[in-house]
Amino acid sequence: RMIFCPTFYWGDASDPGQRAYLDVIAHELDPAVLLFWTGDAVVTPRMSADAGRRYRDVVRHDLFIWDNYPVNDDRPTMHLGPLTGRDPRLAEVAVGYMGNPMRRQNDLNRLALSTAADYAWDTAAYDPEQAGGRAIERLASSAEQREVLRDLVAAYPGMLLFGQNQYFNPVRDQFERLRVTSRAEAGSFVAELRGVSDRFGRAFRDSCEAERRTIGDDLAWMENALREAP
């Protein structure tokens, strides 16, 4: 079946500025065509079945969820934590699901996307913490890799937990928060991440080049900020 992405592909169709367009879609687009829907917003920490049902009732077509996670739009950040905030009832209002991956960090895309697959497989039974643990087990081939992946997920848990968009970098945000109150604590934070980065490089020396570059860029940015601090 063809999937069509309408101009207004999010929300519950209650916006008056969108209704004229969506009404045309409802009446003129072949009913066999699926419509992409990204949830309550374009990038959203919460995706509700109620919003999907209202949107579907207006457009009169089956929905295919296009979940904007863990997408980063090629910005210098990573979203590695499990999918969260998705209504277990979404399977009642959509016939399909896909995630939107990070650009460049293809190796570690497998962490978040694995949890999205778990969610899509059984929305009612999905548990983010358990899915995240399984994702690490699937990707890691040694205890060393499992340990460092857990530390990386803790450092880059994903924008959903913070209610932020795809551009959010939790490492730089935490560093800035610490630097405001204590330069020493900010320095300790950088040193800790440097240790994780070194272990990551050793554990995944033959892969994850883009991911290692992202962490290295974050470290360089923070270290430069520390040098410039009064």
Secondary structure in CASP SS format (residue, H / E / C, confidence):
PFRMAT SS
TARGET T0000
AUTHOR 0000-0000-0000
METHOD secondary structure of the structure
MODEL  1
R C 1.00
M C 1.00
I E 1.00
F E 1.00
C C 1.00
P C 1.00
T C 1.00
F C 1.00
Y C 1.00
W C 1.00
G C 1.00
D C 1.00
A C 1.00
S C 1.00
D C 1.00
P H 1.00
G H 1.00
Q H 1.00
R H 1.00
A H 1.00
Y H 1.00
L H 1.00
D H 1.00
V H 1.00
I H 1.00
A H 1.00
H H 1.00
E H 1.00
L C 1.00
D C 1.00
P C 1.00
A C 1.00
V C 1.00
L E 1.00
L E 1.00
F E 1.00
W E 1.00
T C 1.00
G C 1.00
D C 1.00
A C 1.00
V C 1.00
V C 1.00
T C 1.00
P C 1.00
R C 1.00
M E 1.00
S C 1.00
A H 1.00
D H 1.00
A H 1.00
G H 1.00
R H 1.00
R H 1.00
Y H 1.00
R H 1.00
D H 1.00
V H 1.00
V H 1.00
R C 1.00
H C 1.00
D C 1.00
L E 1.00
F E 1.00
I E 1.00
W E 1.00
D E 1.00
N E 1.00
Y E 1.00
P E 1.00
V C 1.00
N C 1.00
D C 1.00
D C 1.00
R C 1.00
P C 1.00
T C 1.00
M C 1.00
H C 1.00
L C 1.00
G C 1.00
P C 1.00
L C 1.00
T C 1.00
G C 1.00
R E 1.00
D C 1.00
P C 1.00
R C 1.00
L H 1.00
A H 1.00
E H 1.00
V C 1.00
A E 1.00
V E 1.00
G E 1.00
Y E 1.00
M E 1.00
G E 1.00
N E 1.00
P C 1.00
M C 1.00
R C 1.00
R C 1.00
Q C 1.00
N H 1.00
D H 1.00
L H 1.00
N H 1.00
R H 1.00
L H 1.00
A H 1.00
L H 1.00
S H 1.00
T H 1.00
A H 1.00
A H 1.00
D H 1.00
Y H 1.00
A H 1.00
W H 1.00
D C 1.00
T C 1.00
A C 1.00
A C 1.00
Y C 1.00
D C 1.00
P H 1.00
E H 1.00
Q H 1.00
A H 1.00
G H 1.00
G H 1.00
R H 1.00
A H 1.00
I H 1.00
E H 1.00
R H 1.00
L H 1.00
A C 1.00
S C 1.00
S C 1.00
A H 1.00
E H 1.00
Q H 1.00
R H 1.00
E H 1.00
V H 1.00
L H 1.00
R H 1.00
D H 1.00
L H 1.00
V H 1.00
A H 1.00
A H 1.00
Y C 1.00
P C 1.00
G C 1.00
M H 1.00
L H 1.00
L H 1.00
F H 1.00
G C 1.00
Q C 1.00
N C 1.00
Q C 1.00
Y C 1.00
F C 1.00
N C 1.00
P H 1.00
V H 1.00
R H 1.00
D H 1.00
Q H 1.00
F H 1.00
E H 1.00
R H 1.00
L H 1.00
R H 1.00
V H 1.00
T H 1.00
S C 1.00
R H 1.00
A H 1.00
E H 1.00
A H 1.00
G H 1.00
S H 1.00
F H 1.00
V H 1.00
A H 1.00
E H 1.00
L H 1.00
R H 1.00
G H 1.00
V H 1.00
S H 1.00
D H 1.00
R H 1.00
F H 1.00
G H 1.00
R H 1.00
A H 1.00
F C 1.00
R C 1.00
D C 1.00
S C 1.00
C C 1.00
E H 1.00
A H 1.00
E H 1.00
R H 1.00
R H 1.00
T H 1.00
I H 1.00
G H 1.00
D H 1.00
D H 1.00
L H 1.00
A H 1.00
W H 1.00
M H 1.00
E H 1.00
N H 1.00
A H 1.00
L H 1.00
R H 1.00
E H 1.00
A C 1.00
P C 1.00
END
